[in-house]
């Protein structure tokens, strides 16, 4: 006889265990979601230790406020929302939010085919982490986490136009960085062809 575990009922029982303050259930929820949530916090906060601290504070809030999760919708999405809010709170408290950098307009479109062949996910994360904090935060919220400009504006206490402007500048800066990497890849290809 084969035992089949229904993941959704297991997740539901873990959530129920957390509502009852069972330490084992809390630990299992942490073990299940911590890698994803740390990655999310790292997209907003460069320093690994600070991102981990924010994630831990976020999990504390998740466990303290678990009664607020109605059971309707995705639990992971609910936790993600808390982690994003905690990351934004950290940024507001600890960093200059509106550091802006003048950038040159990219003169040509990057070769996305060449970029996709040479750019790994870690490289892209490094490019995003290299953005000024305001650009990075808006880019993460809009392009990766799916927030609208209205939601970003409300969360960050900025106008929608500022959110749109920060996103536009982040995209231009990323585009410029990809073009620079593209030039390096093309040079490397030329050297290899000559060899």
C-alpha positions in Angstrom: 0.0 0.0 0.0 1.4 3.4 -1.0 0.9 6.5 1.2 -0.1 9.6 -0.8 0.3 13.0 0.9 -1.9 15.7 -0.4 0.4 18.8 -0.4 -2.5 21.3 -0.2 -3.9 19.6 2.9 -0.4 19.4 4.4 0.1 23.1 3.8 -3.4 23.8 5.3 -2.5 21.7 8.4 0.8 23.6 8.8 -1.1 26.9 8.6 -3.6 25.6 11.1 -0.8 24.5 13.4 0.7 28.0 13.2 -2.6 29.5 14.2 -2.5 27.2 17.2 1.1 28.4 18.0 2.6 24.9 17.4 6.4 25.3 17.2 6.9 22.4 14.9 4.4 23.8 12.4 6.0 27.2 12.6 9.4 25.7 12.0 8.1 23.7 9.0 6.5 26.8 7.5 9.7 28.7 8.0 11.7 25.8 6.3 9.2 25.7 3.4 9.2 29.4 2.7 12.5 30.8 3.9 14.6 30.2 0.8 12.0 31.9 -1.4 11.5 34.8 1.0 15.2 35.4 1.5 15.6 35.6 -2.3 12.8 38.1 -2.4 14.3 40.2 0.4 17.7 40.0 -1.4 16.3 41.6 -4.5 15.4 44.7 -2.4 18.3 44.7 0.1 21.9 44.1 -1.2 23.5 43.0 2.1 22.8 39.3 2.8 22.8 39.7 6.6 20.4 42.7 6.5 18.1 40.9 4.0 18.1 37.8 6.3 17.3 40.0 9.3 14.4 41.6 7.4 13.1 38.2 6.4 13.2 37.0 10.1 11.3 40.1 11.2 8.8 39.3 8.3 8.4 35.8 9.5 7.8 37.0 13.1 5.0 39.2 11.7 3.6 36.3 9.6 3.3 34.2 12.7 2.0 37.0 14.9 -0.7 38.0 12.3 -1.5 34.5 10.8 -5.1 34.9 12.1 -5.4 37.7 9.4 -4.9 35.1 6.7 -8.4 34.1 5.8 -7.5 31.0 4.0 -8.8 32.4 0.7 -6.1 32.9 -1.8 -2.5 31.9 -1.8 -0.7 31.7 1.5 2.7 32.2 -0.2 1.4 35.4 -1.8 0.2 36.7 1.5 3.6 36.0 3.0 5.3 37.6 0.0 3.3 40.8 0.6 4.5 40.9 4.2 8.1 40.4 3.1 7.9 43.2 0.5 6.4 45.5 3.1 9.2 44.7 5.6 11.8 45.3 2.9 10.3 48.6 2.1 10.1 49.5 5.8 13.8 48.7 6.1 14.7 50.8 3.1 12.7 53.8 4.4 14.4 53.5 7.8 18.0 52.9 6.7 18.7 54.1 3.2 18.5 57.3 1.2 15.4 56.4 -0.8 15.8 58.9 -3.6 19.4 58.5 -4.7 19.3 59.2 -8.4 22.0 58.9 -11.0 22.3 60.7 -14.3 22.5 58.1 -17.0 23.0 58.4 -20.7 20.3 57.3 -23.0 21.1 54.0 -24.6 21.9 54.7 -28.3 20.8 51.4 -29.6 18.8 48.4 -28.5 20.7 45.6 -26.9 21.0 42.4 -28.7 18.7 40.4 -26.5 19.5 37.1 -28.3 23.2 37.6 -27.4 22.3 38.6 -23.9 20.1 35.6 -23.4 22.9 33.3 -24.5 25.4 34.9 -22.2 23.5 36.3 -19.2 22.8 34.0 -16.4 20.1 34.6 -13.7 22.8 35.5 -11.2 24.2 38.0 -13.6 20.8 39.6 -14.0 20.4 39.7 -10.3 23.8 41.4 -10.0 22.7 44.0 -12.6 19.5 44.7 -10.7 21.4 44.9 -7.4 23.7 47.5 -9.0 20.8 49.9 -9.5 20.4 52.8 -7.1 18.0 51.9 -4.3 15.0 53.8 -5.5 15.3 52.4 -9.0 15.9 48.9 -7.7 12.9 49.0 -5.4 10.4 50.2 -8.0 11.8 47.8 -10.6 11.5 44.8 -8.2 8.0 45.8 -7.2 6.7 46.4 -10.7 8.6 44.1 -13.0 9.1 41.1 -10.7 6.5 41.2 -7.9 3.7 42.6 -10.1 2.7 45.7 -8.2 0.9 48.5 -10.0 2.2 52.0 -10.0 -0.6 53.0 -7.7 0.3 50.2 -5.2 4.0 51.2 -5.4 3.1 54.8 -4.9 1.0 54.0 -1.8 3.6 51.7 -0.4 6.5 54.0 -0.8 4.7 57.3 -0.2 5.6 58.7 -3.6 3.5 59.8 -6.6 2.5 57.4 -9.4 4.6 59.6 -11.7 7.6 59.2 -9.5 7.1 55.4 -9.6 6.9 55.5 -13.4 9.9 57.7 -13.7 12.0 55.5 -11.4 10.9 52.4 -13.4 11.8 54.1 -16.7 15.2 55.1 -15.4 15.9 51.6 -14.0 15.1 50.1 -17.4 17.4 52.5 -19.2 20.2 51.9 -16.7 19.7 48.1 -17.1 19.6 48.5 -20.9 22.9 50.4 -20.8 24.5 47.8 -18.6 23.4 45.0 -21.0 24.8 46.9 -24.0 28.1 47.3 -22.1 28.1 43.5 -21.4 27.2 42.8 -25.0 30.2 44.8 -26.2 32.4 42.6 -23.9 30.8 39.4 -25.3 31.3 40.6 -28.9 34.9 41.4 -28.2 35.4 38.0 -26.6 33.8 36.3 -29.7 36.2 38.3 -32.0 39.2 37.3 -30.0 38.1 33.6 -30.1 37.6 33.8 -33.9 41.1 35.2 -34.4 42.6 32.5 -32.2 
